[in-house]
Amino acid sequence: MARLSHDAAQLAAAMPRLVLEARRIAASVQHGVHGRRRSGSGENFWQYRRFSDGEPANRVDWRRSARDDHLYVREREWEAAHTVWIWPDLSASMDYASAKLAPKRERALVVALALADLLVKGGERVGIPDIMRPTASRRIMERMAEALLLSPALPASLPPAFHPSPLSEVVLLGDFWSPTVEVAAAIERLAHGGAHGHVIQVVDPSEETFPFTGRIAFREPEGGATLTVGRAEAWRADYETRVALHREAIRAAGQRLGWGFQVHRTDRPASELLLALHMRMGVGGLGAGGMGAGAVGSGAPQEALP
């Protein structure tokens, strides 16, 4: 309970700064992206296109067609805004940071808030599973921040088992160091109804390179278990192999369901991830592949003790 109170207090203190950072990043990325409007059954004009054989004649825009030797159809903008569910992992393992980098939790929150802002400006609705109902509010950053701060429990290591609609998209931002089978099962549950999704593993560089040497005590931040090793550098090759197998299994599970998987290091700019993710939004069917093998537990190095 003390740990939860401490995490909540830290989040409350940092949230105003994170909202400002997210607003700055969203504004910088906004200049490089276009809206996500699509043609469909809305009322606003979208574009003209050539009439195709077999279409009903009443779809022809005769005024536009009179100016040319071809028949044209007046397409309207798609206005049934679909929902994007954004889930940031705010569990204890996300509080880890090495050197002078920001904690993984802060990076996940900044990207989540900035992405929500871009999506709402593009006409989408954004929600947080089990915490905030989908909304298209122009104050989406503030709404999300308030919802997270007022939530009785911070999001755990894996997303809740909610049921997104087939037209929804899901964005998961976490470190995903839980056992491989649990991560894959969580993705399968969310994709069961046909929703598309994006799994973003946010990691600290030390979790990639395993720079530890000598006698080190590793502490699992959520369970409290510790592991002391005499020559940490001797573990590096095995660690890298297990991480690679873990990621390949998650990637394969996602691809089989049409979900994407990406690794983001906190020493890279948040805007880099935000731009790449926003450009992929709305693109389903990312390929297919079999379920990979391999597993790692939740004890991947999160905190090194002297």
LUMROLO-62698 format. One line per 5 residues: number of its first residue (from 1); for each residue x, y, z of N, C-alpha, C. Coordinates in steps of 0.05 Angstrom, whole numbers. Last residue first. Layout:
<atoms>
NUM = X:Y:Z:X:Y:Z:X:Y:Z | ...
</atoms>
This chain:
<atoms>
306 = 473:-33:-105:502:-36:-100:508:-59:-82 | 423:-59:-150:430:-49:-123:460:-52:-119 | 385:-43:-206:411:-54:-196:418:-42:-170 | 324:-59:-232:338:-41:-213:363:-55:-203 | 310:-93:-272:296:-68:-270:310:-49:-252
301 = 323:-149:-311:334:-128:-294:319:-102:-295 | 266:-193:-308:286:-179:-324:297:-155:-308 | 227:-223:-282:250:-215:-267:272:-203:-284 | 184:-245:-306:182:-216:-300:206:-206:-285 | 216:-290:-352:198:-283:-330:198:-253:-326
296 = 211:-310:-420:226:-298:-398:207:-290:-377 | 211:-358:-471:197:-344:-450:217:-333:-431 | 198:-392:-533:215:-377:-515:199:-362:-494 | 172:-386:-601:178:-400:-576:195:-383:-558 | 117:-355:-638:145:-363:-632:148:-377:-606
291 = 65:-372:-679:72:-365:-651:100:-374:-646 | 72:-351:-747:66:-370:-726:75:-360:-700 | 40:-295:-781:63:-311:-774:56:-330:-752 | 23:-241:-823:16:-265:-808:41:-281:-802 | 6:-170:-827:21:-194:-835:13:-217:-817
286 = -25:-129:-811:3:-124:-812:19:-149:-819 | -81:-111:-813:-70:-133:-829:-40:-130:-832 | -90:-39:-814:-93:-66:-803:-79:-86:-821 | -80:25:-801:-71:5:-820:-72:-22:-806 | -94:61:-763:-113:57:-783:-105:36:-804
281 = -28:85:-753:-55:82:-743:-75:79:-766 | 21:98:-773:12:70:-777:-17:67:-768 | 28:150:-759:27:144:-787:17:116:-792 | 32:145:-703:9:159:-715:6:153:-744 | 82:119:-699:57:106:-690:33:118:-703
276 = 118:156:-718:116:130:-731:90:116:-724 | 109:199:-683:104:203:-711:101:175:-725 | 122:176:-633:96:188:-637:90:190:-667 | 176:162:-638:156:141:-634:128:152:-641 | 196:215:-644:203:194:-663:182:171:-662
271 = 182:242:-598:170:249:-623:174:229:-645 | 217:222:-560:189:213:-559:174:220:-585 | 282:202:-582:262:223:-578:233:211:-577 | 316:151:-542:307:162:-568:285:183:-563 | 322:130:-493:343:149:-502:338:160:-530
266 = 282:94:-486:278:120:-475:300:140:-481 | 264:56:-543:283:61:-521:279:90:-512 | 214:13:-565:222:42:-564:240:45:-539 | 194:-36:-611:209:-30:-587:218:-1:-588 | 131:-60:-634:154:-42:-637:167:-38:-610
261 = 82:-94:-671:99:-94:-647:124:-77:-652 | 13:-99:-692:41:-92:-696:56:-92:-669 | -35:-150:-709:-25:-129:-691:5:-124:-696 | -57:-194:-734:-58:-168:-748:-49:-145:-731 | -49:-241:-709:-75:-228:-704:-78:-201:-718
256 = 2:-254:-721:-19:-273:-728:-46:-261:-725 | 29:-210:-699:26:-212:-728:4:-232:-736 | 27:-223:-644:13:-200:-654:9:-202:-684 | 58:-269:-641:31:-270:-632:15:-247:-643 | 107:-248:-661:93:-269:-676:63:-271:-667
251 = 120:-212:-619:116:-203:-647:100:-223:-663 | 126:-248:-577:105:-227:-576:99:-217:-604 | 169:-278:-596:144:-291:-590:121:-271:-588 | 208:-239:-600:200:-253:-624:173:-267:-620 | 215:-225:-546:204:-206:-565:194:-220:-591
246 = 237:-273:-526:213:-261:-514:200:-242:-534 | 284:-278:-556:263:-298:-558:236:-288:-548 | 312:-232:-537:305:-235:-566:283:-255:-570 | 317:-245:-483:302:-221:-491:293:-223:-520 | 350:-289:-488:323:-292:-477:306:-269:-483
241 = 397:-266:-509:383:-287:-523:354:-290:-514 | 412:-230:-469:405:-220:-495:389:-241:-511 | 424:-268:-428:402:-248:-424:393:-238:-451 | 467:-295:-448:442:-309:-443:419:-290:-441 | 504:-252:-450:497:-266:-474:470:-281:-471
236 = 508:-235:-394:499:-217:-416:489:-232:-441 | 529:-261:-352:500:-267:-358:491:-253:-383 | 578:-242:-342:576:-270:-353:548:-277:-361 | 571:-194:-317:577:-194:-346:575:-222:-358 | 564:-207:-263:540:-201:-279:546:-202:-309
231 = 587:-248:-222:599:-236:-246:576:-230:-266 | 550:-259:-180:578:-252:-174:591:-238:-198 | 484:-237:-164:502:-252:-181:530:-241:-177 | 423:-242:-132:450:-232:-130:468:-250:-147 | 358:-222:-136:376:-242:-146:404:-230:-146
226 = 295:-214:-102:322:-205:-109:338:-229:-119 | 226:-194:-106:246:-215:-105:273:-203:-113 | 185:-157:-111:204:-154:-89:226:-174:-88 | 147:-153:-151:145:-175:-132:164:-173:-108 | 163:-105:-175:134:-110:-169:130:-133:-149
221 = 218:-102:-183:205:-80:-169:176:-86:-162 | 269:-145:-167:244:-145:-183:225:-125:-170 | 336:-129:-166:311:-130:-150:287:-127:-169 | 400:-155:-166:378:-146:-182:352:-150:-166 | 463:-140:-145:438:-151:-136:415:-139:-152
216 = 527:-158:-170:504:-141:-172:480:-155:-160 | 594:-157:-180:574:-168:-162:550:-149:-161 | 610:-144:-249:616:-149:-222:593:-160:-206 | 566:-103:-290:590:-119:-286:594:-123:-256 | 516:-87:-338:524:-92:-310:549:-110:-309
211 = 490:-73:-385:517:-63:-381:529:-70:-353 | 447:-92:-424:456:-106:-399:485:-98:-393 | 422:-70:-467:450:-76:-470:462:-91:-446 | 368:-64:-454:375:-75:-480:404:-85:-479 | 365:-42:-405:350:-67:-409:355:-79:-436
206 = 391:5:-414:405:-16:-399:391:-42:-400 | 353:37:-440:375:26:-455:390:3:-440 | 286:18:-422:310:34:-416:333:21:-431 | 229:12:-465:250:1:-449:272:22:-444 | 165:-3:-485:182:19:-477:203:9:-458
201 = 135:-34:-536:151:-40:-513:170:-17:-507 | 73:-29:-561:98:-14:-560:112:-21:-534 | 28:-56:-603:42:-62:-578:69:-48:-579 | -32:-41:-632:-4:-35:-634:8:-39:-606 | -89:-71:-667:-75:-59:-644:-45:-56:-650
196 = -159:-79:-684:-131:-78:-691:-115:-65:-668 | -211:-124:-664:-198:-98:-663:-169:-100:-671 | -237:-174:-663:-230:-163:-689:-216:-136:-688 | -244:-197:-614:-268:-186:-627:-262:-173:-654 | -192:-212:-599:-213:-233:-604:-237:-223:-619
191 = -154:-178:-583:-158:-180:-612:-181:-199:-619 | -153:-184:-528:-161:-158:-539:-168:-160:-569 | -134:-237:-524:-160:-229:-512:-170:-203:-525 | -84:-233:-548:-105:-250:-560:-132:-243:-550 | -56:-201:-511:-61:-191:-539:-84:-207:-551
186 = -56:-236:-467:-69:-210:-465:-75:-198:-493 | -25:-278:-487:-53:-283:-480:-68:-257:-478 | 25:-253:-492:11:-263:-516:-18:-268:-510 | 35:-244:-437:33:-221:-456:18:-230:-481 | 37:-296:-418:17:-278:-407:13:-254:-426
181 = 79:-319:-445:53:-330:-449:31:-311:-439 | 123:-288:-425:115:-287:-452:87:-296:-457 | 116:-254:-362:121:-278:-377:109:-277:-405 | 130:-182:-369:115:-204:-358:122:-230:-373 | 152:-139:-393:171:-159:-383:156:-182:-368
176 = 127:-94:-417:120:-122:-425:142:-142:-418 | 128:-39:-413:154:-53:-417:150:-83:-424 | 79:-4:-455:90:-15:-430:116:-28:-435 | 24:13:-487:50:25:-482:60:14:-455 | -20:-4:-537:-10:-12:-511:18:-2:-508
171 = -77:15:-570:-48:22:-568:-39:15:-540 | -126:-8:-613:-116:-8:-586:-86:-3:-587 | -185:12:-649:-156:7:-649:-147:8:-620 | -249:-14:-670:-231:0:-653:-202:-6:-659 | -284:-45:-697:-276:-20:-711:-256:-5:-694
166 = -297:-86:-662:-281:-93:-686:-271:-68:-700 | -289:-59:-595:-305:-67:-618:-287:-73:-642 | -256:-88:-537:-259:-67:-558:-274:-77:-582 | -266:-108:-478:-275:-119:-504:-278:-96:-524 | -215:-120:-428:-239:-107:-438:-245:-117:-466
161 = -176:-140:-386:-190:-157:-406:-216:-143:-414 | -124:-91:-380:-147:-106:-370:-161:-121:-393 | -53:-101:-396:-79:-87:-399:-102:-104:-388 | -3:-111:-345:-16:-119:-370:-43:-106:-372 | 13:-85:-299:33:-93:-319:22:-101:-345
156 = -40:-35:-288:-21:-56:-280:-2:-63:-303 | -57:33:-275:-56:10:-293:-34:-10:-286 | -72:48:-206:-58:53:-230:-58:29:-249 | -136:54:-177:-112:38:-180:-99:45:-207 | -175:93:-177:-169:81:-152:-144:63:-153
151 = -162:153:-213:-167:124:-214:-159:112:-188 | -146:205:-214:-169:199:-197:-176:169:-197 | -105:204:-251:-99:212:-223:-121:205:-204 | -132:189:-298:-111:172:-286:-105:178:-257 | -167:232:-305:-177:205:-302:-157:186:-289
146 = -131:275:-312:-149:274:-289:-160:246:-283 | -107:259:-360:-91:263:-336:-108:261:-311 | -151:259:-395:-137:234:-390:-120:236:-364 | -165:313:-394:-185:293:-386:-171:266:-379 | -119:338:-414:-127:343:-386:-147:322:-376
141 = -121:316:-466:-98:312:-448:-105:315:-419 | -170:334:-487:-166:305:-482:-142:300:-464 | -201:379:-497:-184:378:-473:-176:349:-466 | -235:367:-536:-211:382:-544:-191:383:-521 | -263:301:-534:-260:328:-522:-234:341:-531
136 = -283:254:-550:-270:270:-571:-265:299:-560 | -278:193:-513:-287:221:-516:-271:234:-538 | -291:132:-478:-281:146:-503:-294:174:-505 | -280:134:-407:-297:127:-430:-287:143:-455 | -226:112:-369:-240:135:-381:-255:126:-406
131 = -216:61:-345:-210:85:-331:-226:109:-342 | -221:15:-375:-228:13:-347:-224:39:-332 | -177:41:-424:-192:18:-414:-196:18:-384 | -188:106:-444:-169:90:-429:-184:66:-418 | -203:133:-510:-210:124:-484:-187:109:-471
126 = -221:178:-562:-200:165:-547:-209:157:-519 | -244:187:-628:-250:187:-599:-229:170:-586 | -221:230:-682:-225:205:-668:-234:209:-639 | -206:275:-711:-234:267:-711:-240:241:-697 | -156:295:-706:-162:281:-731:-190:270:-732
121 = -155:312:-654:-154:332:-675:-161:321:-702 | -152:261:-631:-176:277:-628:-177:299:-649 | -99:247:-646:-122:231:-655:-148:247:-653 | -67:284:-620:-67:283:-649:-92:268:-659 | -80:271:-566:-85:298:-576:-86:298:-607
116 = -62:219:-562:-91:224:-559:-98:252:-570 | -7:227:-568:-21:212:-588:-51:218:-586 | 3:255:-520:8:268:-545:-7:254:-568 | -10:215:-482:-24:240:-482:-21:254:-509 | 27:174:-496:-2:168:-494:-18:194:-496
111 = 76:199:-490:68:190:-517:38:185:-517 | 75:209:-435:78:231:-454:69:223:-482 | 71:157:-414:50:176:-409:51:199:-430 | 119:133:-429:94:121:-438:71:141:-435 | 156:167:-403:156:166:-432:129:154:-442
106 = 143:156:-349:139:183:-360:138:183:-390 | 158:102:-346:130:111:-341:124:138:-353 | 213:102:-352:196:91:-374:167:100:-370 | 244:163:-330:232:136:-325:215:127:-348 | 295:195:-369:269:196:-355:259:167:-350
101 = 366:190:-356:342:188:-372:317:189:-355 | 416:190:-336:400:214:-331:375:214:-348 | 422:122:-316:436:147:-322:419:171:-316 | 356:91:-320:385:90:-316:397:117:-325 | 295:77:-288:310:94:-307:340:92:-300
96 = 230:51:-271:259:48:-274:271:67:-294 | 177:51:-269:190:73:-255:220:72:-258 | 155:6:-289:158:28:-307:171:53:-294 | 148:-28:-247:172:-33:-264:176:-10:-283 | 99:-12:-225:124:-5:-211:148:-8:-229
91 = 55:12:-278:62:-5:-256:90:1:-246 | 31:36:-320:41:53:-299:49:37:-275 | 22:31:-387:30:15:-364:43:34:-344 | -32:60:-421:-4:63:-412:1:46:-387 | -73:49:-474:-67:39:-447:-38:43:-441
86 = -124:75:-512:-95:78:-506:-91:69:-477 | -167:61:-563:-162:56:-535:-132:58:-530 | -204:97:-608:-177:87:-603:-174:85:-572 | -262:89:-647:-250:93:-621:-222:82:-620 | -284:129:-703:-279:103:-690:-263:108:-665
81 = -336:170:-723:-310:169:-711:-305:143:-696 | -367:174:-775:-372:157:-753:-345:151:-739 | -354:203:-820:-357:218:-795:-363:200:-771 | -320:210:-879:-328:190:-860:-330:203:-832 | -344:256:-927:-325:249:-907:-337:229:-888
76 = -367:236:-992:-370:251:-967:-350:240:-946 | -358:244:-1062:-355:229:-1038:-356:247:-1014 | -392:249:-1119:-384:266:-1097:-382:250:-1072 | -370:222:-1180:-386:218:-1156:-375:236:-1134 | -375:238:-1250:-361:239:-1224:-381:234:-1202
71 = -362:220:-1318:-381:222:-1296:-366:221:-1270 | -327:260:-1367:-330:237:-1350:-352:242:-1329 | -315:306:-1393:-326:284:-1410:-330:259:-1394 | -338:362:-1354:-318:344:-1364:-331:323:-1382 | -377:390:-1329:-353:405:-1336:-332:388:-1350
66 = -416:356:-1314:-422:372:-1338:-397:388:-1347 | -400:334:-1267:-396:318:-1291:-400:335:-1316 | -417:373:-1230:-388:369:-1234:-383:354:-1260 | -473:364:-1237:-461:391:-1240:-431:389:-1246 | -481:311:-1224:-485:320:-1252:-473:347:-1257
61 = -454:263:-1191:-456:292:-1187:-457:304:-1215 | -486:200:-1183:-471:218:-1201:-476:247:-1193 | -519:169:-1155:-495:178:-1141:-478:197:-1158 | -560:151:-1186:-566:174:-1169:-541:184:-1153 | -542:105:-1211:-540:131:-1225:-545:155:-1208
56 = -504:59:-1172:-530:72:-1178:-526:99:-1191 | -451:25:-1208:-460:41:-1186:-487:53:-1193 | -437:0:-1255:-451:-16:-1235:-461:0:-1212 | -375:33:-1266:-397:18:-1277:-410:1:-1255 | -361:92:-1228:-354:64:-1236:-379:50:-1246
51 = -339:159:-1234:-361:140:-1231:-353:113:-1242 | -281:185:-1202:-294:176:-1226:-317:157:-1219 | -291:232:-1147:-278:209:-1160:-294:201:-1184 | -280:287:-1103:-293:275:-1127:-277:251:-1136 | -284:288:-1031:-270:291:-1056:-288:281:-1079
46 = -316:308:-985:-289:297:-983:-274:300:-1008 | -365:347:-951:-352:339:-976:-324:330:-972 | -401:320:-896:-383:339:-907:-370:329:-932 | -431:278:-877:-445:299:-891:-426:318:-905 | -411:207:-882:-416:232:-869:-429:253:-886
41 = -399:156:-901:-427:164:-901:-432:190:-886 | -336:163:-933:-356:146:-922:-383:159:-923 | -264:173:-930:-290:176:-944:-310:156:-932 | -230:199:-872:-235:179:-893:-262:183:-906 | -180:235:-837:-207:233:-848:-208:212:-870
36 = -135:243:-807:-142:215:-813:-170:213:-824 | -88:295:-830:-111:284:-815:-118:256:-823 | -17:288:-834:-42:297:-845:-64:285:-827 | 44:313:-804:24:292:-810:-1:305:-821 | 79:352:-787:88:332:-806:68:311:-813
31 = 55:383:-749:63:396:-774:71:376:-796 | 50:349:-706:26:357:-721:33:369:-748 | 98:347:-680:91:325:-698:68:333:-716 | 95:392:-648:117:390:-667:111:368:-688 | 50:382:-617:50:406:-635:72:403:-656
26 = 66:338:-588:44:335:-606:43:358:-627 | 107:362:-557:113:341:-577:91:338:-597 | 76:398:-526:98:408:-543:105:387:-565 | 42:363:-499:31:384:-517:52:395:-536 | 79:334:-469:63:320:-489:51:340:-509
21 = 97:374:-435:116:361:-453:101:347:-476 | 50:385:-407:63:406:-423:82:394:-443 | 42:335:-382:22:346:-401:34:367:-419 | 87:332:-350:84:313:-372:63:322:-392 | 77:373:-313:101:375:-330:98:356:-354
16 = 31:353:-288:30:378:-302:53:382:-321 | 52:301:-266:32:302:-288:31:330:-302 | 85:297:-222:97:299:-249:77:306:-271 | 52:293:-178:71:315:-179:82:319:-207 | 23:246:-190:9:272:-188:28:296:-189
11 = 65:209:-189:50:214:-214:36:241:-213 | 79:210:-135:99:217:-156:85:224:-182 | 32:191:-113:41:218:-106:61:228:-127 | 29:140:-134:8:158:-140:17:187:-135 | 76:117:-110:74:119:-140:52:140:-148
6 = 61:120:-56:85:134:-66:83:138:-96 | 17:86:-56:14:114:-48:37:131:-58 | 42:38:-69:22:49:-87:17:79:-81 | 76:31:-25:88:34:-52:68:47:-71 | 40:24:15:57:47:17:69:52:-11
1 = 17:-24:0:0:0:0:17:25:0
</atoms>
